[in-house]
Amino acid sequence: MHGYAVIEDVLRISDGRVRLRAGTLYAVLDRLRADGLIEVEREEVVQSRLRRYYRLTALGARRLAEEASRLRHNADAARARLRRSGLLADGGAA
């Protein structure tokens, strides 16, 4: 994806709850590139502007899977505490 598509995708998958600003996104993309988690797949000029398309590296995919697992573990722990406190019925979603 290119940067603006990332902004739109984040807005869509968060149901409008997360709105990235371009400055924030591009700073993060630079850091992810420096850490070897993403790389530029290709570049093209669209309406006189450079558009970079990014993709996850193998290391980035591994880190993403690790982070998803960590978040799932934390969510499971939170649900277990809610169930124990009677605030969440067994099998229910928070």
HUTA-V592970 format. One record per residue. N is the residue number from 1. RES is the residue in three letters. SS is DSSP state (h for helix, s for strand, l for the rest). PSI is psi in degrees with one decimal (* if undefined). D_CENTER is the distance of its C-alpha to the mean C-alpha in Angstrom with 2 decimals. Layout:
((N;RES;SS;PSI;D_CENTER) (N;RES;SS;PSI;D_CENTER))
//
This chain:
((1;MET;l;154.2;12.57) (2;HIS;s;166.8;14.07) (3;GLY;h;-50.2;12.77) (4;TYR;h;-35.4;14.10) (5;ALA;h;-34.6;12.75) (6;VAL;h;-45.0;9.11) (7;ILE;h;-46.4;10.41) (8;GLU;h;-40.1;12.11) (9;ASP;h;-42.0;9.52) (10;VAL;h;-42.8;7.30) (11;LEU;h;-42.9;10.85) (12;ARG;h;-50.2;11.88) (13;ILE;h;-17.4;9.53) (14;SER;l;9.1;9.93) (15;ASP;l;39.3;13.61) (16;GLY;l;1.8;14.08) (17;ARG;l;-26.4;13.18) (18;VAL;l;119.9;10.57) (19;ARG;l;103.6;12.22) (20;LEU;l;140.5;11.05) (21;ARG;l;149.1;14.21) (22;ALA;h;-43.7;14.93) (23;GLY;h;-40.7;16.20) (24;THR;h;-47.6;13.21) (25;LEU;h;-48.5;10.91) (26;TYR;h;-30.0;13.64) (27;ALA;h;-41.3;14.28) (28;VAL;h;-43.8;10.83) (29;LEU;h;-41.7;11.29) (30;ASP;h;-43.1;14.76) (31;ARG;h;-42.4;13.88) (32;LEU;h;-38.2;11.58) (33;ARG;h;-45.5;14.57) (34;ALA;h;-32.2;17.04) (35;ASP;l;-1.8;15.58) (36;GLY;l;18.7;15.81) (37;LEU;l;-24.5;12.24) (38;ILE;s;165.1;12.21) (39;GLU;s;159.2;15.40) (40;VAL;s;123.3;17.00) (41;GLU;s;-42.8;18.06) (42;ARG;s;166.7;20.52) (43;GLU;s;147.5;21.71) (44;GLU;s;158.9;23.84) (45;VAL;s;124.9;25.68) (46;VAL;s;119.8;25.27) (47;GLN;l;49.1;27.73) (48;SER;l;15.9;28.57) (49;ARG;s;140.3;25.02) (50;LEU;s;129.8;23.13) (51;ARG;s;121.8;19.95) (52;ARG;s;136.2;17.83) (53;TYR;s;129.9;15.82) (54;TYR;s;155.1;13.25) (55;ARG;s;155.1;12.52) (56;LEU;s;143.7;11.30) (57;THR;l;174.1;14.36) (58;ALA;h;-42.4;15.80) (59;LEU;h;-41.9;15.00) (60;GLY;h;-40.8;11.29) (61;ALA;h;-40.7;11.41) (62;ARG;h;-45.1;13.47) (63;ARG;h;-38.7;11.36) (64;LEU;h;-43.1;8.30) (65;ALA;h;-41.2;11.16) (66;GLU;h;-43.1;12.64) (67;GLU;h;-40.3;9.87) (68;ALA;h;-40.6;9.69) (69;SER;h;-42.8;13.46) (70;ARG;h;-44.9;13.73) (71;LEU;h;-40.0;12.01) (72;ARG;h;-43.3;14.25) (73;HIS;h;-45.1;17.17) (74;ASN;h;-41.8;16.77) (75;ALA;h;-40.6;16.61) (76;ASP;h;-41.5;19.61) (77;ALA;h;-40.8;21.46) (78;ALA;h;-43.4;21.03) (79;ARG;h;-40.1;22.31) (80;ALA;h;-42.2;25.17) (81;ARG;h;-40.3;26.22) (82;LEU;h;-41.6;26.20) (83;ARG;h;-45.4;28.34) (84;ARG;h;-32.0;30.71) (85;SER;l;-3.4;31.19) (86;GLY;l;8.7;31.94) (87;LEU;l;-7.1;29.17) (88;LEU;l;125.5;27.49) (89;ALA;l;149.9;29.62) (90;ASP;l;131.6;29.29) (91;GLY;l;-6.8;26.85) (92;GLY;l;163.1;25.48) (93;ALA;l;145.6;22.00) (94;ALA;l;*;21.41))
//
